[in-house]
């Protein structure tokens, strides 16, 4: 069972997602306006850079957004020209266009934007101009995949595109159709705003963290939601009624004097998970170092004494580490390139077991994560999509003496 624990204060809102008592996701928000990923803007092209096949777009933020040529061409690779046209043939300075933020600004870089628009709903991701229907890979039954594909083809109009989400499995056609109609209305409102306003202007802001988590990760019939503020509970129940008409109010108000994160064990787990060195259940440790370019993770045996066979001991530690790393990537929302230095293994079968453990771990992650495999040096390469800054970033501080960074 999943539990969504929400701690609400006037200046900050924190959310923790627990699975069988284990903390797997965490998010905080001082203001919904801080995050721009997923939001739609009407922007103006301020500079076209042919050498980069990119353009810079003024969308009203402190830094201009970055638009790459691939984000202008058709979203389906098969429908793109074999030879990409020069971006100067596609865009011109002063041109106004609707863009969607796909990646937050970070460091000295502005936000990345696209014209491959997508609007996530409860049961689907609606893509108004992509022209294809797809079904989540996590739905494995072929008969159900076929049903959803046929349903999607019958529902879509014109050049619309639909991706059926995992929660559509065994869902009624009426509920899925209702979700699509709601998303169509939202897209039409965005179009109306674009016609009314000049660039740069905000057309639609993506939902806050609570609404996103409820939409993407919460099952009103099975999961538990606990919040320590009555007004927030009412807002959640209202949102659920809009998202899933007829659903019962499920936000439970926490009334104890003990802080909610402490009562549910969130505080202790959060502190351990955001340390540079994280202990494994069976005695090993993993060390996480984040840099501008990538995240490096080192696995150590530490005090683990599992068995007399060295290869067996190492493999068990590495499997335990793989599962924990998958959880920490999700919990800390680490994205980009990730390199894992597991303890050296001799047998190919041992590596296969560790790889399988990692694949199983990331299969629970809602964010796209890809394991690329082993390098010649025995390192595991993987990538994880990053739309927002890592949760550790706001806590990083640079040392004035050595220039290094750390979490305070």
C-alpha positions as CSV (number, residue, x, y, z in Angstrom):
1,X,0.0,0.0,0.0
2,X,1.1,3.5,-0.8
3,X,0.8,6.4,1.7
4,X,1.0,10.0,0.6
5,X,2.0,12.2,3.6
6,X,1.6,15.9,3.3
7,X,3.0,18.5,5.6
8,X,1.6,21.9,4.9
9,X,2.8,25.2,6.3
10,X,2.1,28.8,5.2
11,X,5.4,29.2,3.4
12,X,6.2,25.6,2.3
13,X,4.5,22.4,1.4
14,X,6.3,19.0,1.7
15,X,5.1,15.7,0.3
16,X,6.4,12.2,1.0
17,X,5.4,9.0,-0.8
18,X,5.8,5.8,1.2
19,X,5.5,2.3,-0.1
20,X,5.1,-0.3,2.6
21,X,6.7,2.1,5.1
22,X,9.7,2.9,2.9
23,X,10.2,6.5,1.7
24,X,10.4,6.4,-2.1
25,X,9.6,9.9,-3.3
26,X,9.8,13.4,-1.7
27,X,9.0,16.9,-3.0
28,X,8.8,20.3,-1.5
29,X,7.4,23.5,-2.9
30,X,7.6,27.1,-1.5
31,X,5.5,28.4,-4.3
32,X,3.9,26.7,-7.3
33,X,5.3,29.6,-9.4
34,X,8.9,28.5,-8.7
35,X,8.6,25.5,-11.0
36,X,8.1,26.0,-14.8
37,X,8.5,22.5,-16.2
38,X,5.4,21.5,-18.1
39,X,4.1,25.0,-18.3
40,X,3.1,26.7,-21.7
41,X,4.4,30.1,-22.8
42,X,4.0,32.3,-25.8
43,X,7.6,33.2,-26.6
44,X,9.5,35.4,-29.1
45,X,12.6,34.2,-31.0
46,X,15.4,36.6,-30.0
47,X,18.3,34.8,-31.6
48,X,18.8,32.0,-34.2
49,X,22.1,30.2,-34.0
50,X,22.7,28.1,-37.2
51,X,26.0,26.6,-35.8
52,X,24.1,25.1,-32.9
53,X,20.9,24.3,-34.8
54,X,19.1,26.0,-32.0
55,X,17.4,29.3,-31.1
56,X,16.9,31.3,-28.0
57,X,13.4,32.2,-27.0
58,X,12.2,35.0,-24.7
59,X,9.4,33.5,-22.6
60,X,9.5,36.1,-19.8
61,X,11.9,34.4,-17.5
62,X,15.3,35.8,-16.2
63,X,17.2,33.8,-18.9
64,X,16.1,33.1,-22.4
65,X,14.9,29.5,-23.1
66,X,16.7,27.2,-25.5
67,X,14.9,25.6,-28.4
68,X,16.7,22.8,-30.4
69,X,15.9,22.0,-34.0
70,X,14.6,18.5,-33.0
71,X,12.0,20.2,-30.8
72,X,10.6,21.9,-33.9
73,X,10.4,19.0,-36.3
74,X,7.6,16.4,-36.1
75,X,7.7,14.5,-32.8
76,X,7.6,11.1,-34.5
77,X,11.1,10.3,-35.8
78,X,9.7,8.4,-38.8
79,X,7.9,11.5,-40.0
80,X,11.0,13.7,-39.8
81,X,13.1,14.4,-42.9
82,X,16.3,12.3,-43.2
83,X,18.4,15.4,-43.5
84,X,17.5,18.1,-40.9
85,X,16.9,21.5,-42.5
86,X,18.9,24.5,-41.2
87,X,17.1,26.0,-38.3
88,X,17.3,29.4,-40.1
89,X,14.8,28.0,-42.6
90,X,12.3,27.1,-39.8
91,X,12.6,30.1,-37.5
92,X,13.3,33.8,-37.8
93,X,14.1,36.5,-35.2
94,X,11.0,38.2,-33.9
95,X,8.8,35.2,-34.6
96,X,6.2,34.4,-31.9
97,X,5.3,30.8,-31.0
98,X,3.8,28.6,-28.3
99,X,6.4,26.5,-26.5
100,X,6.3,24.2,-23.5
101,X,9.1,23.9,-20.9
102,X,10.6,20.4,-20.8
103,X,13.5,21.2,-18.5
104,X,14.0,23.7,-15.8
105,X,16.8,26.3,-16.0
106,X,19.9,25.1,-14.1
107,X,23.1,26.8,-13.3
108,X,23.9,29.3,-16.1
109,X,21.6,27.6,-18.5
110,X,18.1,28.7,-19.4
111,X,15.1,26.4,-19.6
112,X,14.7,24.0,-22.5
113,X,11.5,24.3,-24.5
114,X,9.8,22.3,-27.2
115,X,6.9,22.5,-29.7
116,X,6.1,18.8,-29.0
117,X,3.3,19.7,-26.7
118,X,1.9,17.2,-24.2
119,X,-0.7,17.4,-21.4
120,X,-0.8,14.7,-18.8
121,X,-4.1,13.5,-17.5
122,X,-5.3,10.8,-15.1
123,X,-5.4,8.1,-17.8
124,X,-3.4,9.4,-20.7
125,X,-0.9,11.9,-22.0
126,X,-2.6,14.0,-24.6
127,X,-0.3,15.3,-27.5
128,X,-2.4,17.6,-29.7
129,X,-0.1,17.5,-32.7
130,X,1.8,14.2,-32.6
131,X,-0.6,12.0,-34.7
132,X,-0.1,8.6,-33.1
133,X,-1.4,6.3,-30.3
134,X,0.8,4.3,-27.9
135,X,0.3,2.2,-24.8
136,X,2.4,2.2,-21.7
137,X,5.1,-0.6,-21.8
138,X,4.2,-1.5,-18.2
139,X,0.9,-2.9,-19.5
140,X,2.0,-6.4,-20.5
141,X,-1.2,-8.3,-21.4
142,X,-1.4,-8.3,-25.1
143,X,-5.2,-8.4,-25.2
144,X,-5.4,-5.3,-23.0
145,X,-2.8,-3.4,-25.0
146,X,-4.8,-4.1,-28.2
147,X,-8.0,-3.0,-26.5
148,X,-6.4,0.3,-25.5
149,X,-4.7,0.9,-28.8
150,X,-8.0,0.4,-30.7
151,X,-9.8,2.6,-28.2
152,X,-7.2,5.3,-28.6
153,X,-7.5,5.2,-32.4
154,X,-11.2,5.5,-32.2
155,X,-11.1,8.5,-29.8
156,X,-8.4,10.6,-31.4
157,X,-9.4,13.3,-33.8
158,X,-7.3,14.7,-36.7
159,X,-3.6,15.0,-35.8
160,X,-4.1,14.3,-32.1
161,X,-1.8,11.8,-30.3
162,X,-2.5,9.7,-27.2
163,X,-0.3,7.7,-24.8
164,X,-2.4,5.4,-22.6
165,X,-0.9,5.4,-19.1
166,X,-0.4,2.4,-16.9
167,X,-3.5,3.2,-14.8
168,X,-5.8,2.7,-17.9
169,X,-5.4,-1.0,-17.5
170,X,-8.9,-2.5,-17.0
171,X,-10.3,1.0,-16.9
172,X,-13.7,1.7,-18.6
173,X,-13.9,3.4,-22.0
174,X,-16.2,6.1,-20.5
175,X,-13.6,7.1,-17.9
176,X,-10.8,7.3,-20.5
177,X,-13.1,9.3,-22.9
178,X,-13.9,11.7,-20.1
179,X,-10.2,12.3,-19.4
180,X,-9.6,13.0,-23.1
181,X,-12.4,15.5,-23.3
182,X,-11.1,17.3,-20.3
183,X,-7.6,17.5,-21.8
184,X,-9.0,18.8,-25.1
185,X,-10.8,21.6,-23.3
186,X,-7.5,22.5,-21.5
187,X,-5.7,22.6,-24.9
188,X,-8.4,24.8,-26.4
189,X,-8.0,27.2,-23.4
190,X,-4.3,27.4,-24.0
191,X,-4.9,28.2,-27.7
192,X,-7.4,31.0,-26.7
193,X,-4.8,32.5,-24.3
194,X,-2.2,32.4,-27.1
195,X,-4.5,34.4,-29.4
196,X,-5.3,37.0,-26.7
197,X,-1.8,37.7,-25.5
198,X,1.5,38.9,-27.0
199,X,4.8,37.3,-26.3
200,X,6.3,36.8,-23.8
201,X,3.5,35.6,-21.7
202,X,2.5,32.6,-19.5
203,X,-0.4,30.6,-21.0
204,X,-0.8,27.7,-18.7
205,X,1.0,26.7,-15.5
206,X,1.6,23.1,-14.7
207,X,-0.1,21.8,-11.5
208,X,1.7,22.0,-8.1
209,X,3.4,19.0,-6.5
210,X,0.3,17.7,-4.7
211,X,-1.9,17.7,-7.8
212,X,0.9,16.1,-9.9
213,X,1.4,13.3,-7.4
214,X,-2.3,12.6,-7.0
215,X,-2.7,12.6,-10.8
216,X,0.3,10.4,-11.5
217,X,0.8,8.2,-8.5
218,X,-2.3,8.0,-6.3
219,X,-5.1,5.4,-6.4
220,X,-8.1,6.7,-4.5
221,X,-9.4,3.2,-4.0
222,X,-6.3,1.6,-2.5
223,X,-3.9,4.2,-1.2
224,X,-3.9,6.4,1.9
225,X,-3.5,10.2,1.9
226,X,-2.8,12.0,5.2
227,X,-2.4,15.8,5.6
228,X,-1.9,18.0,8.6
229,X,-3.9,21.0,7.4
230,X,-7.7,21.0,7.0
231,X,-7.8,23.6,4.2
232,X,-5.3,21.5,2.2
233,X,-7.4,18.4,2.8
234,X,-10.4,20.1,1.4
235,X,-8.5,21.3,-1.7
236,X,-7.2,17.8,-2.3
237,X,-10.7,16.3,-2.1
238,X,-12.1,18.9,-4.5
239,X,-9.3,18.1,-7.0
240,X,-9.9,14.4,-6.7
241,X,-13.6,14.9,-7.4
242,X,-12.7,16.8,-10.6
243,X,-10.1,14.3,-11.6
244,X,-12.1,11.2,-10.8
245,X,-15.8,12.1,-10.7
246,X,-17.7,10.2,-8.0
247,X,-14.6,9.4,-6.0
248,X,-15.1,9.5,-2.2
249,X,-13.2,12.1,-0.1
250,X,-10.0,10.3,0.9
251,X,-7.7,13.0,2.4
252,X,-7.5,12.2,6.1
253,X,-6.6,15.1,8.5
254,X,-3.8,14.3,10.9
255,X,-4.6,15.6,14.3
256,X,-1.8,14.5,16.7
257,X,0.6,16.9,18.4
258,X,3.6,14.9,17.1
259,X,4.9,16.4,13.8
260,X,3.4,14.4,10.9
261,X,6.8,13.6,9.2
262,X,8.2,12.3,12.5
263,X,5.1,10.2,13.3
264,X,5.3,8.4,9.9
265,X,9.1,8.0,10.0
266,X,9.7,10.4,7.1
267,X,12.1,12.7,8.9
268,X,14.5,9.9,9.9
269,X,14.5,8.3,6.4
270,X,14.9,11.6,4.7
271,X,17.9,12.5,6.7
272,X,19.6,9.2,5.9
273,X,18.8,9.3,2.2
274,X,20.2,12.8,1.6
275,X,23.6,12.0,3.2
276,X,26.6,11.6,1.0
277,X,27.2,8.1,2.4
278,X,24.2,5.9,2.7
279,X,24.2,2.6,4.7
280,X,22.9,-0.6,3.1
281,X,20.6,-2.8,5.1
282,X,23.2,-5.6,5.3
283,X,26.2,-3.5,6.2
284,X,27.6,-2.2,2.9
285,X,27.6,1.5,1.9
286,X,27.1,3.6,-1.1
287,X,28.6,7.0,-1.7
288,X,26.9,9.5,-4.0
289,X,28.7,12.5,-5.6
290,X,26.8,14.9,-7.9
291,X,28.7,17.1,-10.4
292,X,27.6,19.5,-13.1
293,X,28.2,16.7,-15.7
294,X,27.1,13.5,-14.0
295,X,26.4,11.6,-10.8
296,X,29.0,9.1,-9.6
297,X,28.0,6.4,-7.2
298,X,30.6,4.1,-5.4
299,X,29.6,0.9,-3.7
300,X,31.7,-0.4,-0.8
301,X,31.5,-3.7,1.2
302,X,32.2,-1.9,4.5
303,X,31.4,-4.3,7.4
304,X,29.4,-6.8,5.4
305,X,30.3,-10.4,6.2
306,X,27.6,-12.3,4.4
307,X,29.4,-15.6,3.6
308,X,32.7,-17.4,3.1
309,X,32.6,-17.2,-0.7
310,X,34.0,-13.8,-1.8
311,X,32.2,-13.7,-5.1
312,X,28.9,-14.5,-3.4
313,X,29.5,-11.9,-0.8
314,X,30.3,-9.2,-3.3
315,X,27.3,-10.1,-5.5
316,X,24.9,-9.9,-2.6
317,X,26.2,-6.5,-1.6
318,X,26.0,-5.3,-5.2
319,X,22.4,-6.5,-5.6
320,X,21.4,-4.8,-2.3
321,X,23.2,-1.6,-3.5
322,X,21.4,-1.7,-6.9
323,X,18.0,-1.8,-5.3
324,X,18.9,1.0,-2.9
325,X,20.4,3.1,-5.7
326,X,17.2,2.8,-7.8
327,X,15.2,4.0,-4.7
328,X,17.6,6.9,-4.1
329,X,17.6,8.1,-7.7
330,X,13.8,8.3,-7.5
331,X,13.8,9.8,-4.0
332,X,16.4,12.5,-4.6
333,X,15.1,13.0,-8.2
334,X,18.6,12.7,-9.7
335,X,18.7,13.0,-13.4
336,X,21.2,13.0,-16.3
337,X,24.2,10.7,-16.7
338,X,24.7,8.3,-13.8
339,X,27.8,6.1,-13.4
340,X,27.9,3.3,-10.7
341,X,31.1,1.7,-9.6
342,X,30.0,-1.6,-8.1
343,X,32.5,-3.9,-6.2
344,X,34.4,-5.9,-8.8
345,X,32.8,-9.2,-9.8
346,X,34.6,-12.0,-11.7
347,X,31.7,-14.1,-13.0
348,X,29.4,-12.8,-15.8
349,X,26.4,-14.4,-14.1
350,X,27.1,-12.1,-11.1
351,X,26.9,-9.0,-13.3
352,X,23.7,-10.3,-14.8
353,X,22.1,-10.6,-11.4
354,X,23.1,-7.1,-10.4
355,X,21.9,-5.7,-13.7
356,X,18.5,-7.5,-13.2
357,X,18.2,-6.0,-9.7
358,X,18.8,-2.5,-11.1
359,X,16.3,-3.0,-13.9
360,X,13.7,-4.3,-11.4
361,X,14.4,-1.3,-9.1
362,X,14.0,1.4,-11.8
363,X,10.8,-0.3,-13.2
364,X,9.0,1.3,-10.2
365,X,10.2,4.8,-11.2
366,X,7.6,7.1,-12.9
367,X,10.5,9.0,-14.5
368,X,12.1,7.4,-17.6
369,X,15.3,5.7,-16.6
370,X,17.5,3.6,-18.9
371,X,20.3,1.2,-18.0
372,X,22.9,1.3,-20.8
373,X,25.1,-1.5,-19.6
374,X,28.6,-2.2,-18.4
375,X,31.7,-0.2,-19.7
376,X,35.0,-1.9,-20.4
377,X,36.1,-0.6,-17.0
378,X,33.3,-2.5,-15.3
379,X,31.2,0.6,-14.5
380,X,27.4,0.6,-15.0
381,X,26.1,3.4,-17.2
382,X,22.6,4.7,-16.9
383,X,20.5,7.8,-17.6
384,X,17.5,9.3,-15.9
385,X,15.3,12.0,-17.4
386,X,15.6,15.3,-15.5
387,X,12.9,18.0,-16.0
388,X,13.4,19.7,-12.6
389,X,16.5,20.3,-10.5
390,X,17.6,17.5,-8.2
391,X,16.1,17.7,-4.7
392,X,19.6,18.0,-3.3
393,X,20.5,21.1,-5.4
394,X,18.8,23.6,-3.1
395,X,20.8,22.3,-0.2
396,X,24.2,22.4,-1.9
397,X,26.6,25.0,-0.8
398,X,30.0,25.9,-2.2
399,X,33.0,26.1,0.2
400,X,34.7,29.5,0.1
401,X,38.0,27.9,0.8
402,X,38.3,24.9,-1.5
403,X,35.5,25.5,-4.0
404,X,33.9,22.1,-3.3
405,X,30.2,21.5,-2.7
406,X,28.3,19.8,0.0
407,X,24.8,19.5,1.6
408,X,24.1,21.6,4.6
